[in-house]
Amino acid sequence: MWAFKERIMKHLLLFLIPVCFSIPVIAQNERFIIPWPETWKIGSQEKTPTMSMVELIPNNEKIDKWTIIGTTTILKDKENTPIELAMNITFNEEKKNAINPTLTFIDKKEDGKNPWILFKIEAGGFKNDKTPESQLYYVIESETALYSNFVAIKEASLSKEFTNHWTGIFKSGQFIKQSN
């Protein structure tokens, strides 16, 4: 688990890509809500003035022994970052520790309001942990923040069914305006 958190923190420190959760996580005057399963709980969370991160796991699991995990991170006061750059930076960071990772671009919307990108990174193991792990990412931009959402399982690849199921969940997320 430490290796996993260390990889995540490196991602955050180098790029601070954010993710979201259905328990409202606020970025200034907005929040992005993803309908994570109701049978999940918060496993851990961190918050700084510029970033919020929540890790979610099924109710019957522990954060250090998860089989599936969702992560929501929000980078507030984001700079204009091309959405595809978020994918490339995430993959480049993963390559530093993963054994032969593969990046698969799935879909994106670059123009208009709230550009987003959907991709997956699959790896058969890591330099310090031979357990395979694969993640499906959904990164979306708002007017004031960058939201990076992913779900991970301890398998070398993601099935088409898993990918389609979670793609539907991520794409059903919605921005809600907050009143000041």
BELGI-V784789 format. One record per helix or strand. SS is the DSSP state (H for helix, E for strand). FROM is the first residue (numbers start at 1). TO is the last residue. If there is no record, write none. Layout:
# BELGI-V784789
<<SS;FROM;TO> <SS;FROM;TO>>
This chain:
# BELGI-V784789
<<H;2;14> <E;26;27> <E;30;33> <E;40;47> <E;51;58> <H;63;65> <E;68;76> <H;83;95> <E;98;98> <E;102;109> <E;116;123> <E;126;126> <E;129;129> <E;133;141> <E;145;153> <H;160;171> <E;174;177>>
